[in-house]
Amino acid sequence: MSERGPRRWYHAAGGPGPRLIFGLAAALLLAGVGRVSWLAFVPQTVSPAIELQIAPGASARDIAAGLEENGVVRSGRVLRLLARLGSADRDFHHGMHRFEGEITPLAVLAELATPSRDTVRVTIPEGLRVAQAAHLLEEAGVLEADEYVKAACESDFLAVTGAPAESNCSEGYLFPDTYYLSPGMAAADIVRLQHRRLLTVLKDLGVSDDGSTGFKGSSPAIADTLQLLTLASIIQKESYRTDEQPLVASVFLNRLERDMKLQADPTVIYGILASGRQWDGDIRHSDLREDTPYNSYVHRGLPPGPICSPGKGALSAALNPATSDFLFFVADGTGTHRFSRTVAEHQAAVRQYLAQR
């Protein structure tokens, strides 16, 4: 007959046995998961309706805290967790949002990701200058053009962007994209919104926060964000075709690495406009010789700053140029360009283009 007594749930020393420890841990885990599930998926009754104004640039933490404080969600922390898991915290739209009835945190996130009802949809195309974007926003009824230009040139904002004093305001640091903007919205909020979008795009392309590209395949000629934006802006003005931009980038990078002048016509035009003069649409020989800081027929290397707002394709091309030994290109009359390795090839391509015109 066995000398063992009844089965015990506790050690002789008085501590809980391993099965009880496991059981308690599992129960606590299930209870925690159950509570999170309840906070995340069970609807919250919002009555009467609550309208909240989300400020441009408000953080996900602040938005979630405001929603919890106003009784729209039970837990702001759980809302932020759900947003982060679904990458929805990058898609919150500023403006007025309305919450009413039986609403789950997922429905709250869907509302936050929907453009506010009091906003205007404005598309700022790639390749525009600050002054051009200002007039576009004025035409859309968002704000006065002068207010936008003033905000883009304001010293505190330039300090945020890191634009050097030699560049023209925050040219190139305001990302061209589709935005949902409220009429009467402060110009400072709009330029900051555009700059934050630029930082997001640069991060997606592998550019680190400290401004260095740290990107495989990037040229030694591009050492920081300013140079990246400047080169990308020239690429953008030379070609709007994303399939051709890497080849255009290779030409400029080849010339930079050989210490050749870029000789990019858009830099000449920008130099004229930046000096306050009007441009009539024709580049004359005298324009090519004019000593503006941006004229790449006069000065070697990159201009002191961007000449427009480059899009993601041009930025990617500057970071990932095609591999080529081309040093020249000229329009071919069909919307693309003809690329050449030698002066003789280039001059023949130019003659062909002029004959077509």
Backbone torsions as a table, in degrees:
resi	resn	phi	psi	omega
1	MET	NA	136.9	-176.7
2	SER	-68.1	140.7	176.4
3	GLU	-85.5	-3.6	-177.7
4	ARG	-72.3	141.8	176.1
5	GLY	-86.0	-164.9	179.1
6	PRO	-64.2	153.2	179.3
7	ARG	-63.6	139.3	-174.3
8	ARG	-113.1	145.7	175.8
9	TRP	-94.7	-6.6	-177.4
10	TYR	-127.5	150.0	173.3
11	HIS	-69.8	159.6	179.5
12	ALA	-61.1	-29.0	-179.4
13	ALA	-73.8	-7.3	176.2
14	GLY	103.8	-8.1	179.8
15	GLY	-82.2	161.8	179.1
16	PRO	-68.9	145.3	177.6
17	GLY	-74.1	165.6	-175.6
18	PRO	-61.6	-35.9	-178.8
19	ARG	-66.5	-37.8	-180.0
20	LEU	-69.2	-39.5	177.4
21	ILE	-58.6	-46.7	179.6
22	PHE	-62.1	-42.4	-179.3
23	GLY	-63.6	-43.5	179.4
24	LEU	-65.1	-42.3	179.8
25	ALA	-62.3	-42.9	179.7
26	ALA	-64.2	-40.4	180.0
27	ALA	-64.3	-42.4	179.0
28	LEU	-65.4	-40.1	179.0
29	LEU	-62.2	-46.7	179.1
30	LEU	-62.5	-38.8	179.4
31	ALA	-64.7	-40.5	179.3
32	GLY	-65.9	-45.1	178.3
33	VAL	-62.8	-41.0	179.8
34	GLY	-62.4	-41.2	179.7
35	ARG	-67.2	-43.0	178.4
36	VAL	-61.6	-42.2	177.9
37	SER	-61.0	-40.3	179.2
38	TRP	-64.2	-43.8	179.8
39	LEU	-67.1	-30.1	-173.2
40	ALA	-88.2	-32.3	-168.3
41	PHE	-121.6	-17.0	-179.8
42	VAL	-80.7	130.0	-176.8
43	PRO	-63.1	148.8	173.9
44	GLN	-107.7	134.9	179.4
45	THR	-84.1	118.8	178.9
46	VAL	-113.3	102.5	-178.7
47	SER	-152.4	126.4	-1.0
48	PRO	-69.7	175.5	-177.9
49	ALA	-60.7	148.2	178.6
50	ILE	-120.1	130.3	175.0
51	GLU	-112.5	128.3	-179.3
52	LEU	-122.8	134.6	177.1
53	GLN	-92.4	115.4	178.6
54	ILE	-92.8	118.0	-177.7
55	ALA	-74.6	146.5	175.7
56	PRO	-57.7	132.5	178.2
57	GLY	83.0	0.7	178.4
58	ALA	-61.1	138.6	-178.7
59	SER	-77.1	158.3	177.5
60	ALA	-60.5	-34.8	178.9
61	ARG	-63.0	-46.6	-179.1
62	ASP	-66.5	-39.7	179.7
63	ILE	-64.4	-46.4	-179.8
64	ALA	-62.6	-40.8	179.3
65	ALA	-64.1	-39.8	178.3
66	GLY	-65.4	-38.2	178.8
67	LEU	-66.9	-40.1	177.6
68	GLU	-67.2	-42.0	-178.8
69	GLU	-62.6	-32.8	-179.1
70	ASN	-93.6	6.9	174.1
71	GLY	78.3	17.1	178.8
72	VAL	-79.9	-35.1	175.0
73	VAL	-129.9	156.8	179.5
74	ARG	-78.6	-32.8	-175.8
75	SER	-139.5	115.4	176.0
76	GLY	-65.9	-34.1	-179.5
77	ARG	-64.3	-41.6	179.1
78	VAL	-67.7	-37.1	177.6
79	LEU	-61.9	-43.7	178.6
80	ARG	-64.5	-37.7	178.2
81	LEU	-62.5	-45.7	178.6
82	LEU	-63.0	-41.4	-180.0
83	ALA	-63.7	-41.7	-178.8
84	ARG	-68.1	-40.6	-179.6
85	LEU	-62.6	-36.3	-179.6
86	GLY	-96.9	8.3	-176.3
87	SER	55.6	24.8	-178.9
88	ALA	-80.1	-17.3	-177.7
89	ASP	-69.2	-9.4	176.1
90	ARG	-91.9	-4.9	-174.0
91	ASP	-113.4	10.0	-179.6
92	PHE	-65.8	136.1	179.0
93	HIS	-104.0	135.3	175.8
94	HIS	-74.2	173.1	-178.6
95	GLY	108.7	-170.3	-177.2
96	MET	-85.5	129.0	176.7
97	HIS	-123.7	140.2	-175.7
98	ARG	-114.9	134.7	-179.7
99	PHE	-128.1	133.1	-176.2
100	GLU	-158.7	145.6	173.7
101	GLY	82.2	-155.8	178.5
102	GLU	-80.0	111.9	-172.8
103	ILE	-136.4	131.5	179.0
104	THR	-93.1	162.2	175.4
105	PRO	-56.8	-34.4	178.0
106	LEU	-64.9	-37.9	176.9
107	ALA	-68.3	-34.4	176.6
108	VAL	-63.1	-44.1	179.0
109	LEU	-63.4	-38.0	178.5
110	ALA	-63.7	-39.5	177.7
111	GLU	-65.5	-42.1	-179.1
112	LEU	-66.1	-28.5	179.7
113	ALA	-84.7	-2.8	179.4
114	THR	-97.5	132.2	178.6
115	PRO	-54.1	138.2	-178.3
116	SER	-60.8	149.6	-177.8
117	ARG	-68.7	-17.3	-177.2
118	ASP	-102.0	19.4	-177.1
119	THR	-107.5	161.4	177.4
120	VAL	-112.9	133.1	178.8
121	ARG	-82.6	119.0	-178.0
122	VAL	-127.8	125.3	176.3
123	THR	-104.0	119.4	176.4
124	ILE	-98.9	109.2	-175.8
125	PRO	-66.1	158.7	175.2
126	GLU	-67.4	145.2	174.2
127	GLY	90.6	1.5	178.3
128	LEU	-80.6	149.5	170.2
129	ARG	-83.3	165.8	179.0
130	VAL	-55.7	-44.5	-177.8
131	ALA	-63.3	-37.6	179.0
132	GLN	-69.2	-41.8	177.3
133	ALA	-62.9	-36.0	179.8
134	ALA	-61.4	-45.3	179.9
135	HIS	-67.7	-35.9	177.8
136	LEU	-62.1	-43.9	179.9
137	LEU	-66.8	-35.1	177.1
138	GLU	-66.8	-42.2	178.2
139	GLU	-63.1	-31.0	178.6
140	ALA	-78.3	-5.0	178.8
141	GLY	79.9	20.2	-177.2
142	VAL	-85.2	-45.4	-177.0
143	LEU	-165.1	174.1	176.0
144	GLU	-79.3	140.8	-177.4
145	ALA	-58.4	-40.9	-178.6
146	ASP	-62.2	-34.2	179.3
147	GLU	-64.9	-40.5	-179.1
148	TYR	-66.0	-46.1	179.9
149	VAL	-62.1	-42.3	179.4
150	LYS	-61.3	-43.2	179.4
151	ALA	-65.6	-37.5	-179.1
152	ALA	-69.4	-20.9	-177.8
153	CYS	-106.7	1.7	-175.9
154	GLU	-68.3	136.9	-170.7
155	SER	-61.2	-40.0	-179.9
156	ASP	-64.4	-37.7	179.3
157	PHE	-69.9	-39.3	177.8
158	LEU	-61.9	-34.4	177.2
159	ALA	-65.7	-35.3	178.1
160	VAL	-66.9	-43.6	-177.2
161	THR	-73.5	-30.4	-174.6
162	GLY	87.5	9.5	178.7
163	ALA	-64.9	130.3	-178.1
164	PRO	-73.5	161.4	-178.7
165	ALA	-63.3	-26.0	-177.4
166	GLU	-73.7	-21.9	-179.2
167	SER	-80.9	170.1	-176.5
168	ASN	-93.3	97.1	-178.7
169	CYS	53.1	-135.4	-179.4
170	SER	-106.0	30.7	177.8
171	GLU	-54.1	129.1	177.9
172	GLY	89.7	-12.5	-178.3
173	TYR	-99.3	3.6	-178.6
174	LEU	-113.6	108.2	-168.7
175	PHE	-71.3	133.5	177.1
176	PRO	-80.1	124.5	-175.2
177	ASP	-165.9	-177.8	173.0
178	THR	-93.1	126.2	-177.8
179	TYR	-124.4	150.6	173.6
180	TYR	-108.2	108.7	-170.9
181	LEU	-121.2	144.4	179.3
182	SER	-88.9	132.2	173.9
183	PRO	-56.0	134.4	-177.4
184	GLY	86.1	1.2	179.5
185	MET	-63.0	141.4	-178.5
186	ALA	-63.1	136.0	-179.9
187	ALA	-60.2	-35.1	179.1
188	ALA	-62.2	-36.4	178.8
189	ASP	-68.4	-35.4	-178.3
190	ILE	-69.4	-46.7	-178.6
191	VAL	-66.8	-33.1	177.4
192	ARG	-69.7	-36.7	176.6
193	LEU	-61.5	-44.0	179.7
194	GLN	-66.5	-38.4	179.8
195	HIS	-68.3	-39.3	177.1
196	ARG	-63.2	-37.5	177.1
197	ARG	-63.4	-40.0	177.0
198	LEU	-59.5	-45.4	-179.2
199	LEU	-61.8	-36.8	177.6
200	THR	-64.4	-44.1	179.9
201	VAL	-64.6	-43.3	178.9
202	LEU	-62.0	-40.2	177.9
203	LYS	-62.9	-41.2	178.1
204	ASP	-61.7	-29.6	-178.9
205	LEU	-87.4	-2.5	176.4
206	GLY	97.3	10.4	178.9
207	VAL	-84.0	127.9	-175.2
208	SER	-79.2	165.2	-176.0
209	ASP	-64.3	-25.5	-176.6
210	ASP	-83.2	3.0	175.4
211	GLY	97.2	-16.8	178.0
212	SER	-81.1	145.3	-176.2
213	THR	-71.7	-44.9	-179.8
214	GLY	54.1	35.2	-169.9
215	PHE	-118.1	126.4	-179.9
216	LYS	-58.6	133.4	178.3
217	GLY	92.9	-12.8	178.8
218	SER	-69.6	146.8	-174.2
219	SER	-79.5	148.1	174.0
220	PRO	-59.8	-20.4	179.9
221	ALA	-71.3	-16.1	179.7
222	ILE	-109.6	105.0	-171.6
223	ALA	-106.1	-17.3	-176.6
224	ASP	-154.8	179.1	-175.6
225	THR	-65.0	-38.7	179.1
226	LEU	-58.8	-47.5	-180.0
227	GLN	-65.5	-37.2	177.4
228	LEU	-61.5	-49.3	-179.3
229	LEU	-63.9	-38.4	-178.7
230	THR	-66.1	-48.5	178.8
231	LEU	-63.1	-44.1	-179.3
232	ALA	-61.4	-35.1	-179.9
233	SER	-67.4	-36.7	178.0
234	ILE	-69.6	-42.8	176.1
235	ILE	-57.6	-43.9	-178.7
236	GLN	-59.8	-43.3	-178.4
237	LYS	-73.4	-26.6	179.9
238	GLU	-79.6	-33.6	-177.8
239	SER	-151.7	129.2	177.1
240	TYR	-95.7	1.7	179.8
241	ARG	-89.2	115.5	-177.3
242	THR	-65.5	-25.2	178.7
243	ASP	-74.7	-18.7	-178.3
244	GLU	-102.6	-20.5	-174.5
245	GLN	-58.4	-38.8	177.3
246	PRO	-60.7	-33.1	178.4
247	LEU	-72.9	-39.0	174.9
248	VAL	-61.1	-42.2	178.1
249	ALA	-59.5	-40.5	-178.4
250	SER	-62.6	-36.7	179.6
251	VAL	-63.1	-49.2	-177.9
252	PHE	-65.7	-39.5	179.2
253	LEU	-68.3	-38.1	175.7
254	ASN	-61.1	-40.4	-179.4
255	ARG	-69.8	-41.0	178.0
256	LEU	-61.3	-42.5	-177.1
257	GLU	-71.2	-18.7	177.2
258	ARG	-100.0	6.9	-179.0
259	ASP	59.6	34.9	174.4
260	MET	-93.6	149.5	173.9
261	LYS	-66.3	142.5	-178.0
262	LEU	-67.3	-37.0	179.8
263	GLN	51.2	52.9	178.8
264	ALA	-100.4	119.9	-177.4
265	ASP	-56.5	-39.3	-179.3
266	PRO	-59.6	-27.3	178.0
267	THR	-70.5	-32.7	177.1
268	VAL	-65.3	-47.0	-179.2
269	ILE	-62.2	-43.9	-179.1
270	TYR	-64.6	-37.6	177.9
271	GLY	-61.1	-39.6	177.6
272	ILE	-63.6	-48.1	-177.6
273	LEU	-67.4	-39.2	-179.2
274	ALA	-66.3	-24.3	178.7
275	SER	-82.2	-2.6	177.3
276	GLY	94.4	1.4	179.5
277	ARG	-91.3	158.4	175.6
278	GLN	-85.1	150.5	176.5
279	TRP	-116.8	128.5	-174.0
280	ASP	-90.6	3.6	176.7
281	GLY	103.6	-10.0	179.6
282	ASP	-117.6	136.2	174.8
283	ILE	-96.7	120.7	-179.9
284	ARG	-99.2	164.4	177.8
285	HIS	-59.6	-35.1	178.4
286	SER	-64.9	-32.5	177.4
287	ASP	-66.8	-39.2	-179.5
288	LEU	-64.7	-25.3	-178.3
289	ARG	-95.0	-8.4	-175.4
290	GLU	-68.5	131.5	-173.1
291	ASP	-88.0	73.5	170.5
292	THR	-97.2	156.5	-179.3
293	PRO	-60.0	-22.0	-174.8
294	TYR	-94.8	-11.2	-173.5
295	ASN	-72.3	105.8	-177.2
296	SER	-82.7	3.7	168.1
297	TYR	-85.4	-21.1	-178.8
298	VAL	-99.1	-43.9	-173.8
299	HIS	-106.5	144.4	175.0
300	ARG	-82.5	161.5	177.8
301	GLY	76.6	-170.1	-179.1
302	LEU	-79.9	152.2	173.5
303	PRO	-62.2	170.8	-177.3
304	PRO	-69.3	-11.2	179.2
305	GLY	-171.1	174.7	179.7
306	PRO	-61.9	157.2	179.7
307	ILE	-111.2	1.0	176.5
308	CYS	-170.9	-176.7	176.3
309	SER	-96.3	105.7	-179.0
310	PRO	-76.1	149.8	176.3
311	GLY	-88.1	-179.5	-176.8
312	LYS	-64.3	-35.4	-179.6
313	GLY	-62.9	-43.2	179.8
314	ALA	-69.0	-38.0	176.7
315	LEU	-62.9	-43.8	179.0
316	SER	-64.1	-38.3	179.4
317	ALA	-64.3	-39.7	178.6
318	ALA	-65.0	-32.8	178.4
319	LEU	-82.5	-29.4	-175.5
320	ASN	-129.9	66.2	-178.1
321	PRO	-67.2	155.4	173.0
322	ALA	-67.9	157.9	174.8
323	THR	-91.2	115.3	-179.4
324	SER	-154.3	167.8	172.3
325	ASP	-114.8	23.5	178.4
326	PHE	-74.5	143.7	178.3
327	LEU	-124.2	-7.0	-177.2
328	PHE	-141.6	157.1	168.2
329	PHE	-156.2	155.1	177.5
330	VAL	-147.7	152.5	178.8
331	ALA	-60.6	144.4	-179.7
332	ASP	-105.2	4.6	177.6
333	GLY	87.3	-2.0	-178.6
334	THR	-115.4	8.2	-177.9
335	GLY	98.3	-5.2	176.4
336	THR	-118.7	-166.9	-176.5
337	HIS	-131.1	157.8	174.2
338	ARG	-107.9	128.0	-174.3
339	PHE	-104.4	143.6	-176.1
340	SER	-136.0	155.8	179.2
341	ARG	-99.4	-29.1	-175.0
342	THR	-123.6	163.9	177.9
343	VAL	-61.7	-41.1	-179.1
344	ALA	-61.6	-44.9	178.4
345	GLU	-61.9	-42.0	-177.8
346	HIS	-66.1	-43.5	-179.9
347	GLN	-63.4	-35.8	176.8
348	ALA	-65.8	-39.9	178.9
349	ALA	-66.3	-37.9	178.3
350	VAL	-65.5	-43.9	179.2
351	ARG	-61.1	-40.4	179.4
352	GLN	-64.4	-41.4	179.5
353	TYR	-64.5	-45.3	-179.3
354	LEU	-64.4	-35.8	178.7
355	ALA	-65.9	-36.5	178.8
356	GLN	-67.2	-36.0	178.4
357	ARG	-67.4	NA	NA
